[in-house]
Amino acid sequence: MTITLFILNITFTLSIIGMAIYRTHLISSLLCVENMALTLFLMITTLSTNLTSTTLIASPIILLTFAACEASTGLALVIATARTHGSDHLKTFNLLQC
């Protein structure tokens, strides 16, 4: 394992730990998810360039597209919950209620 992939694995692990620990605000949870998606993008890009495989060339672009869609959906969710609940604290949400 190269040092680049090791650092990316540590970054992904830290974002999972950050998601588990800092669950007070919705925006911090969404930032951890975005960090995970970007780390996966960098991992797949690094692996596809190292392996020089033609089948993996489209994978990073597809993952980056999904990450952009996730970011826009998350921002819309933060705006909607801030308007309805008055804040983005996760403890004020009732997840069982639609």
PyMOL commands that set and color helices and strands:
alter all, ss='L'
color gray80, all
select helices_A, chain A and resi 3-21+26-51+59-85+90-92
alter helices_A, ss='H'
color red, helices_A
deselect
rebuild
show_as cartoon
